[in-house]
Amino acid sequence: MAQHNRSPFMINVVDLARRPGEMRELEIDVTVQERMGNAVIGIAPDTEMQLDVRLESLHDGILVTADVDAVASGECVRCLTEVTQPVEVEIQEVFAYDKDEAFEYQVQDDHVDLEPVIRDAVVLSLPFQPVCREDCLGLCPQCGVRLLDNPGHEHEEPIDPRWAKLAGLEGLTEAPTDDALGDRSNDGADREKR
């Protein structure tokens, strides 16, 4: 029995087992022990989660219906600022008395373990790319400043490194004149005469 005390999501159903028609409702505050979420947002360890649970005894198992409330935290994928988001999910699952391919979960030692069911529901409810605001502009790719905090932020256009050495030749950008071309052609003619 000691192993069941380790998980706060483990609920004793000995009073309901194999008594079809029996029902029990519980309100449970659980402290999350392991992170539930994806790479950028999730419910962190030590976060409080509220469970409003209804347990109903059926012929083949226990039907568990629960409303789950918690707060997920993470970071905006565009600007990396902290993001918090309420998590409200509902689960409904049958925990079978006997191993049966029709049911994914089982009653074990007169207990139901809600953690895997809740974890799956929470992960599916979270955004894969959370943002602080729908219109978040992200970070400046050159200096990393948050663009929402600095409207009008801009940099000079970078000079193509292939042309950078020509930057100091601004005065020499005039096209050659016809006179200059003419002089060159005359030089060639003078050489031929010699």
Secondary structure per residue as TSV (DSSP state, phi and psi in degrees):
chain	resnum	aa	ss	phi	psi
A	1	M	-	360.0	-28.0
A	2	A	G	-58.6	-33.2
A	3	Q	G	-63.7	-27.6
A	4	H	G	-71.9	-24.3
A	5	N	G	-73.4	-15.6
A	6	R	T	-70.2	-36.8
A	7	S	-	-102.3	122.0
A	8	P	T	-70.7	-9.7
A	9	F	T	-89.3	-0.7
A	10	M	E	-85.8	125.5
A	11	I	E	-120.8	130.7
A	12	N	E	-76.6	127.6
A	13	V	-	-122.1	23.4
A	14	V	T	-59.6	-32.3
A	15	D	T	-75.3	-14.6
A	16	L	T	-107.0	-22.5
A	17	A	T	-56.5	128.5
A	18	R	T	56.8	36.8
A	19	R	-	-130.9	71.8
A	20	P	T	-52.0	136.8
A	21	G	T	98.4	-18.7
A	22	E	-	-74.6	147.3
A	23	M	E	-144.7	149.5
A	24	R	E	-143.2	141.1
A	25	E	E	-116.9	142.4
A	26	L	E	-137.4	147.5
A	27	E	E	-118.0	121.7
A	28	I	E	-127.4	134.2
A	29	D	E	-102.5	123.4
A	30	V	E	-118.9	140.3
A	31	T	E	-96.7	119.9
A	32	V	-	-66.0	130.8
A	33	Q	-	-96.2	-35.1
A	34	E	S	-123.7	144.1
A	35	R	-	-55.1	138.5
A	36	M	E	-121.0	113.6
A	37	G	E	162.3	-162.5
A	38	N	-	-109.5	-166.4
A	39	A	S	-65.9	-29.4
A	40	V	S	-110.6	-16.2
A	41	I	E	-150.0	144.0
A	42	G	E	-175.8	175.1
A	43	I	E	-89.4	117.4
A	44	A	-	-77.2	155.5
A	45	P	T	-56.4	149.0
A	46	D	T	73.6	8.1
A	47	T	-	-84.5	140.3
A	48	E	E	-79.7	138.6
A	49	M	E	-128.8	131.8
A	50	Q	E	-100.8	131.3
A	51	L	E	-119.5	127.2
A	52	D	E	-110.6	103.4
A	53	V	E	-113.3	138.8
A	54	R	E	-122.7	127.3
A	55	L	E	-113.4	125.3
A	56	E	E	-125.2	130.1
A	57	S	E	-82.3	129.5
A	58	L	-	-117.2	176.2
A	59	H	S	-64.5	-37.5
A	60	D	S	-107.2	1.8
A	61	G	E	171.1	-161.7
A	62	I	E	-114.4	124.5
A	63	L	E	-88.5	121.2
A	64	V	E	-109.9	124.3
A	65	T	E	-120.4	131.9
A	66	A	E	-148.1	142.8
A	67	D	E	-102.3	130.7
A	68	V	E	-118.2	128.4
A	69	D	E	-127.2	133.2
A	70	A	E	-161.5	-178.2
A	71	V	E	-126.1	126.8
A	72	A	E	-95.7	149.8
A	73	S	E	-131.9	152.9
A	74	G	E	-175.9	-149.0
A	75	E	E	-137.9	150.0
A	76	C	-	-65.0	131.4
A	77	V	T	-73.7	-13.0
A	78	R	T	-95.1	-42.9
A	79	C	T	-121.3	-1.4
A	80	L	-	68.9	13.5
A	81	T	-	-78.6	161.1
A	82	E	E	-68.4	140.9
A	83	V	E	-128.5	135.3
A	84	T	E	-122.1	148.3
A	85	Q	E	-148.1	130.9
A	86	P	E	-67.4	142.8
A	87	V	E	-116.2	120.0
A	88	E	E	-132.0	109.1
A	89	V	E	-128.6	156.1
A	90	E	E	-120.9	135.2
A	91	I	E	-119.2	150.8
A	92	Q	E	-147.9	120.1
A	93	E	E	-149.3	143.4
A	94	V	E	-96.9	128.1
A	95	F	E	-101.5	111.9
A	96	A	E	-77.1	149.2
A	97	Y	S	-72.0	-39.2
A	98	D	S	-116.8	154.6
A	99	K	-	-63.0	124.5
A	100	D	-	-149.9	132.5
A	101	E	T	-63.4	-19.5
A	102	A	T	-72.8	-20.2
A	103	F	-	-120.9	135.5
A	104	E	S	-81.2	-28.8
A	105	Y	E	-118.1	156.7
A	106	Q	E	-131.5	153.7
A	107	V	-	-75.5	127.9
A	108	Q	B	-124.1	121.6
A	109	D	T	52.1	44.8
A	110	D	T	62.2	28.4
A	111	H	E	-132.4	151.2
A	112	V	E	-115.1	136.0
A	113	D	E	-104.3	106.9
A	114	L	-	-81.0	-12.6
A	115	E	H	-56.7	-50.4
A	116	P	H	-63.9	-34.3
A	117	V	H	-68.5	-45.7
A	118	I	H	-65.6	-42.6
A	119	R	H	-57.9	-46.9
A	120	D	H	-60.3	-43.9
A	121	A	H	-65.8	-41.2
A	122	V	H	-64.1	-48.9
A	123	V	H	-59.2	-42.6
A	124	L	H	-68.9	-24.2
A	125	S	H	-83.4	-17.6
A	126	L	S	-83.4	145.8
A	127	P	-	-71.1	145.5
A	128	F	S	-76.1	-26.7
A	129	Q	S	-131.9	77.9
A	130	P	-	-68.0	144.4
A	131	V	-	-128.0	151.3
A	132	C	S	-70.6	-35.1
A	133	R	S	-147.8	150.4
A	134	E	T	-60.1	-31.6
A	135	D	T	-97.1	20.1
A	136	C	-	-59.0	131.0
A	137	L	-	-92.1	-8.0
A	138	G	-	83.7	-154.1
A	139	L	B	-109.9	151.9
A	140	C	-	-66.1	127.2
A	141	P	T	-67.8	-17.7
A	142	Q	T	-91.0	-43.8
A	143	C	T	-118.6	-9.6
A	144	G	-	83.5	6.6
A	145	V	-	-72.3	145.2
A	146	R	B	-74.1	121.0
A	147	L	T	-69.8	-28.9
A	148	L	T	-66.5	-30.5
A	149	D	T	-80.7	-16.4
A	150	N	S	-131.8	73.3
A	151	P	T	-62.8	142.3
A	152	G	T	81.1	5.3
A	153	H	-	-64.8	128.3
A	154	E	-	-155.3	163.5
A	155	H	-	-122.9	159.7
A	156	E	-	-65.5	149.6
A	157	E	-	-61.0	130.0
A	158	P	-	-67.8	146.9
A	159	I	-	-85.2	132.9
A	160	D	-	-59.2	125.5
A	161	P	T	-57.6	-25.2
A	162	R	T	-68.5	-24.9
A	163	W	T	-104.8	-3.4
A	164	A	G	-57.5	-37.6
A	165	K	G	-68.9	-18.7
A	166	L	G	-86.0	-5.1
A	167	A	G	-59.8	-32.7
A	168	G	G	-82.5	0.5
A	169	L	G	-101.6	31.4
A	170	E	G	-58.8	-36.1
A	171	G	G	-73.0	-13.4
A	172	L	G	-102.0	23.2
A	173	T	-	-90.3	-1.5
A	174	E	S	-71.7	143.8
A	175	A	-	-71.6	150.8
A	176	P	-	-64.7	143.5
A	177	T	-	-84.3	163.6
A	178	D	H	-62.4	-34.4
A	179	D	H	-59.4	-43.8
A	180	A	H	-64.3	-39.5
A	181	L	H	-67.7	-40.3
A	182	G	H	-61.5	-43.3
A	183	D	H	-60.1	-40.5
A	184	R	H	-64.9	-41.3
A	185	S	H	-68.0	-33.7
A	186	N	H	-67.0	-38.4
A	187	D	H	-57.4	-41.1
A	188	G	H	-65.2	-41.0
A	189	A	H	-65.2	-40.8
A	190	D	H	-62.2	-38.3
A	191	R	H	-65.3	-38.8
A	192	E	H	-64.2	-36.5
A	193	K	H	-64.0	-35.0
A	194	R	-	-73.0	360.0
